[in-house]
Amino acid sequence: MNEQKEQLIFLLRQAAQRWIALGHQEIWDSDDYTDELGNFCNQTADNLAINDISDGEKKKLYFIFAPTCAWDDSVGDVDLGSKIFACIEAQYRDLALTK
């Protein structure tokens, strides 16, 4: 497993813990809830570990952690969000921005 993928898995698990700790809370301008996104991050980290992440999951991650999206609207830890988005953008930007 490459270092960038390992780092993304680690960071997604941290984000999942933060969201799950908030409980079932609405996120401004989103159809998702905090605990749902926490579970999504854990599941996606599991999928990354076994090289089974779908294009849909990659796109969803991109738009969850992009600046001013769900992460910023709910948790707001700029440092953690920026680290996660840097990993996601480096790996999935081209895919996420296609239709």
Contact map, one row per residue, 1 for C-alpha under 8 A:
111011000000000000000000000000000000000000000000100000000000000000000000000000000000000000000000000
111111000000000000000000000000000000000000000000000000000000000000000000000000000000000000000000000
111111100000000000000000000000000000000000000000000000000000000000000000000000000000000000000000000
011111110000000000000000000000000000000000000000000000000000000000000000000000000000001000000000000
111111111000000000000000000000000000000000000001000000000000000000000000000000000000001000000000000
111111111100000000000000000000000000000000000000100000000000000000000000000000000000000000000000000
001111111110000000000000000000000000000000000000000000000000000000000000000000000000001000000000000
000111111111000000000000000000000000000000001000000000000000000000000000000000000001001100000000000
000011111111100000000000000000000000000000001101100000000000000000000000000000000000000000000000000
000001111111110000000000000000000000000000001000000000000000000000000000000000000000000000000000000
000000111111111000000000000000000000000000000000000000000000000000000000000000010011000000000000000
000000011111111100000000000000000000000011001000000000000000000000000000000000000001000000000000000
000000001111111110000000000000000000000011001000000000000000000000000000000000000000000000000000000
000000000111111111000000000000000000000000000000000000000000000000000000000000000000000000000000000
000000000011111111100000000000000000010010000000000000000000000000000000000000010000000000000000000
000000000001111111110000000000000010111111000000000000000000000000000000000000000000000000000000000
000000000000111111111000000000000000010000000000000000000000000000000000000000000000000000000000000
000000000000011111111100000000000000010000000000000000000000000000000000001000000000000000000000000
000000000000001111111110000000000110110000000000000000000000000000000000001000000000000000000000000
000000000000000111111111000000000111011000000000000000000000000000000000000000000000000000000000000
000000000000000011111110000000000010000000000000000000000000000000000000000000000000000000000000000
000000000000000001111111100000000110000000000000000000000000000000000000000000000000000000000000000
000000000000000000111111100000000110000000000000000000000000000000000000000000000000000000000000000
000000000000000000010111110000001111000000000000000000000000000000000000000000000000000000000000000
000000000000000000000111111000001110000000000000000000000000000000000000000000000000000000000000000
000000000000000000000001111101111100000000000000000000000000000000000000000000000000000000000000000
000000000000000000000000111111111100000000000000000000000000000000000100110000000000000000000000000
000000000000000000000000011111000000000000000000000000000000000000000100110000000000000000000000000
000000000000000000000000001111100000000000000000000000000000000000000100000000000000000000000000000
000000000000000000000000011111111000000000000000000000000000000000000100000000000000000000000000000
000000000000000000000000011011111000000000000000000000000000000000000000000000000000000000000000000
000000000000000000000000011001111101100000000000000000000000000000000000000000000000000000000000000
000000000000000000000001111001111111100000000000000000000000000000000000000000000000000000000000000
000000000000000000110111111000011111110000000000000000000000000000000000010000000000000000000000000
000000000000000100111111100000001111111000000000000000000000000000000000000000000000000000000000000
000000000000000000010001000000011111111100000000000000000000000000000000000000000000000000000000000
000000000000000100100000000000011111111110000000000000000000000000000000000000000000000000000000000
000000000000001111110000000000000111111111000000000000000000000000000000000000000000000000000000000
000000000000000100010000000000000011111111100000000000000000000000000000000000000000000000000000000
000000000000000100000000000000000001111111110000000000000000000000000000000000000000000000000000000
000000000001101100000000000000000000111111111000000000000000000000000000000000000000000000000000000
000000000001100100000000000000000000011111111100000000000000000000000000000000000000000000000000000
000000000000000000000000000000000000001111111110000000000000000000000000000000000000000000000000000
000000000000000000000000000000000000000111111111000010001000000000000000000000000000000000000000000
000000011101100000000000000000000000000011111111100000000000000000000000000000000000000000000000000
000000001000000000000000000000000000000001111111110000000000000000000000000000000000000000000000000
000000000000000000000000000000000000000000111111111110000000000000000000000000000000000000000000000
000010001000000000000000000000000000000000011111111110000000000000000000000000000000000000000000000
100001001000000000000000000000000000000000001111111100000000000000000000000000000000000000000000000
000000000000000000000000000000000000000000000111111100000000000000000000000000000000000000000000000
000000000000000000000000000000000000000000000011111110000000000000000000000000000000000000000000000
000000000000000000000000000000000000000000000011111111000000000000000000000000000000000000000000000
000000000000000000000000000000000000000000010011001111101100000000000000000000000000000000000000000
000000000000000000000000000000000000000000000000000111111100000000000000000000000000000000000000000
000000000000000000000000000000000000000000000000000011111110000000000000000000000000000000000010000
000000000000000000000000000000000000000000000000000001111111000000000000000000000000000000000000000
000000000000000000000000000000000000000000010000000011111111100000000000000000000000000000000000000
000000000000000000000000000000000000000000000000000011111111110000000000000000000000000100010011000
000000000000000000000000000000000000000000000000000000111111111000000000000000000000000000010011100
000000000000000000000000000000000000000000000000000000011111111100000000000000000000000000000001000
000000000000000000000000000000000000000000000000000000001111111110000000000000000000000100000000000
000000000000000000000000000000000000000000000000000000000111111111000000000000000000100110011001000
000000000000000000000000000000000000000000000000000000000011111111001100000000000000000000000000000
000000000000000000000000000000000000000000000000000000000001111111001110000000000000000000000000000
000000000000000000000000000000000000000000000000000000000000111111101111000000001101100000000000000
000000000000000000000000000000000000000000000000000000000000011111111010000000000000100000000000000
000000000000000000000000000000000000000000000000000000000000000011111001000000000100000000000000000
000000000000000000000000000000000000000000000000000000000000000001111111100000000000000000000000000
000000000000000000000000000000000000000000000000000000000000001111111111100000000000000000000000000
000000000000000000000000001111000000000000000000000000000000001110011111110000000000000000000000000
000000000000000000000000000000000000000000000000000000000000000111011111111110001000000000000000000
000000000000000000000000000000000000000000000000000000000000000010111111111111001000000000000000000
000000000000000000000000001100000000000000000000000000000000000000011111111100000000000000000000000
000000000000000000000000001100000100000000000000000000000000000000000111111100000000000000000000000
000000000000000001100000000000000000000000000000000000000000000000000011111110000000000000000000000
000000000000000000000000000000000000000000000000000000000000000000000011111111001000000000000000000
000000000000000000000000000000000000000000000000000000000000000000000011001111111000000000000000000
000000000000000000000000000000000000000000000000000000000000000000000001000111111100000000000000000
000000000000000000000000000000000000000000000000000000000000000000000000000011111110000000000000000
000000000010001000000000000000000000000000000000000000000000000000000000000011111111000000000000000
000000000000000000000000000000000000000000000000000000000000000010000011000111111111100000000000000
000000000000000000000000000000000000000000000000000000000000000010100000000001111111110000000000000
000000000010000000000000000000000000000000000000000000000000000000000000000000111111111000000000000
000000010011000000000000000000000000000000000000000000000000000010000000000000011111111100000000000
000000000000000000000000000000000000000000000000000000000000010011000000000000001111111110000000000
000000000000000000000000000000000000000000000000000000000000000000000000000000000111111111000000000
000110110000000000000000000000000000000000000000000000000000000000000000000000000011111111100000000
000000010000000000000000000000000000000000000000000000000100110000000000000000000001111111111000000
000000000000000000000000000000000000000000000000000000000000010000000000000000000000111111111000000
000000000000000000000000000000000000000000000000000000000000000000000000000000000000011111111000000
000000000000000000000000000000000000000000000000000000000000000000000000000000000000001111111000000
000000000000000000000000000000000000000000000000000000000110010000000000000000000000000111111111000
000000000000000000000000000000000000000000000000000000000000010000000000000000000000000111111111100
000000000000000000000000000000000000000000000000000000000000000000000000000000000000000000011111110
000000000000000000000000000000000000000000000000000000100110000000000000000000000000000000011111110
000000000000000000000000000000000000000000000000000000000111010000000000000000000000000000011111111
000000000000000000000000000000000000000000000000000000000010000000000000000000000000000000001111111
000000000000000000000000000000000000000000000000000000000000000000000000000000000000000000000111111
000000000000000000000000000000000000000000000000000000000000000000000000000000000000000000000001111
